[in-house]
Amino acid sequence: MSRRGTIYTYSIIHSGTDSFKDKTPYVVALVEEDRRIRLARVEGYTEETQVNIGMEVEYLAADERDNPIFRFIEDQ
């Protein structure tokens, strides 16, 4: 069973630092998972992606600082 969370609030970043400029635009969100709210990056954003508060996302991995990375679930 996959780990899922819910977008509590989010922001779409269009201008990033040098290490993220090739990833823009991208989404950072407060994701609620197991009654905890964590700041996370959400992979898979494109200009056509409809992002909504309350949307379910799936845990993908942790980055080098152990911050969670989630991804959009395709069938929403």
Secondary structure, DSSP 8 states (H G I E B T S, - for coil): ---EEEEEEEEEESS--TTTGGG-SEEEEEEEETTEEEEEEEE---TT----TT-EEEEEEE-TTS-EEEEE-TT-
